[in-house]
Amino acid sequence: MSSPDPQVRAARNISTRSAGRGPVVAVTGAASGVGDLLTRRLAASDEIKQVVAIDERRGEVSEAQWHILDVRDPAIAEKLRGVDVVVHLAVDLDLESDAAARTAYNVRGAQTVLTAAAAAGVRRVVLCTSAMVYGALPDNDIPLSEDAELRATAEATGVGDMLEIERLGRRAPRAHPGLQVTVVRPAVLVGGTDTALTRYFESPRLLVVAGSRPTWQFCHVEDLVSALEYAALEKVEGEFAVGCDGWLEQEEVEELSGIRRMELPSAVALGAAARLHRIGLTPSPAGDLAYTMHPRVVSVGRLHDAGWRPRWTNEEVLTALLEEVEGRHTVAGRRLGRKDATAAGAAGATVALLGTAALVRRVRRRRGL
């Protein structure tokens, strides 16, 4: 006898659990990354009545009810009818994406989901942004309060998108009375992620800007998923950060990683990073460098008050990150092949770190300049 269609199995699971009192939760971006992990976790939870999964392709969680569409499509409102909570994770964070297209997708997607959720009678939308919205500044408190002013600018990868998504989230309850918005801000996310900050640990040397005071607070993706589950179950509300307890100083990071530092004057480091990005050699704008220079540690007090605790420590997450990036070679945010990395390393300390001379020469030859 053939096995039932996946949607039939999902319907049976939904029917079996329908007597429960838990919420119906929709997850956007459910087919991959954090969205896939959260969908799996919610589908296995006895506290969740039903999981609605939304993405442009079908994922592998058969227990969820799948809807295949772009989150920018207003038709999503119909798919959200009967949903209590939406966790919006359909966000483009790819370093290689065109910046303008990435922003257009992220902002329009969040705006459409918020509007559609309100139209469908959803009571809460959970937005996942980043602790980078607090900004990386030399006078930051350590740790920052979760209520601290958001002082980031749009100069770093994706941060402008996150700030705009949060602005839309703050405005939504005023425009749509009855809709509540929760904002989750993870620290440096590790676990199948590829960001300017994880690529920092793929370099042959760790860039340290002279006179700066870097501090590192990580968040393992497993801890983010458990925090998002708390938000979906409405165990914690408002705006809150998620990450490991405490932080690591730069010296501790270097000792644990075994990667030596290369210290450069601020003008040299920022100037080279800006030039490399301007001519298209690296995906990371100079603004990303600030997040490796200044303290950006945030309290996770609200989650603690709700009974949540991280399973990972900063030391454990850093170890996991180093294992994940082993064998990768990145210079100034640009991935290199093994041959390229060897050449860059032989070109001298500054070139090994920033890749300026070797990469510029390579591109000029290709362009016939």
Beta strands, then each sheet from edge to edge (+ up, - down):
strand 1: 24-28
strand 2: 50-55
strand 3: 65-68
strand 4: 85-88
strand 5: 124-128
strand 6: 180-186
strand 7: 188-190
strand 8: 206-209
strand 9: 215-216
strand 10: 218-220
strand 11: 239-242
strand 12: 248-249
strand 13: 261-264
strand 14: 329-331
strand 15: 334-336
sheet 1: 3+ 2+ 1+ 4+ 5+ 6+ 11+
sheet 2: 7+ 10+
sheet 3: 8+ 13+
sheet 4: 9+ 12-
sheet 5: 14+ 15-
end
